[in-house]
Amino acid sequence: PNPQPPHRPGPPTMAVHLALLLLTLAVARAQLRSATNQTQPGVQVAALVQDEPRCTTADVAAIDGAGGGHDEGSFPKIISRCSRRAYGIFSGFSKGTFSSCLTNALPITSQCTSCYADAGAWGARNCKWCAFSCMFNWCGGGCLDCMTRCNEAYDPTLNACVGKVGPKPTKC
């Protein structure tokens, strides 16, 4: 018998990319189903509301100083950039990566950063259906509308943790 040369895989084909996309969609759909089958999300979130804010007046001043909107340097743009860095399709949301990114961008305490890291983890877990509207344009109308609707249940928790309502994004 003639020995055959070892098989060497070539570059990923379109079929492999399509299979990965379909797998990602299936996982997102399953997670959405499990999230919507939970008992009243507002009740679960209410248990997370803090008694006292974690953010200091200096933290709030830094956040307010960055301001709302969608331009580079705005607080919503910083949050978007840090969220993208912290999220992986297979690894999920990393609070540590998010917190490190946010503290590098703004001079705020780790206690305050944890409010936003918790909110990011909650959004990654509960707002997956917004990913397709937000994939290419985080400040587009479809993305902002979807995220606003989805985060309504968690906003009271975030606002209590920070001590106020933070700067809001604007459509680009």
Disulfide bonds with the S-S distance in Angstrom:
Cys55-Cys112 2.03
Cys82-Cys101 2.15
Cys115-Cys161 1.92
Cys127-Cys150 1.81
Cys130-Cys146 1.98
Cys134-Cys143 1.95
Cys139-Cys172 1.87
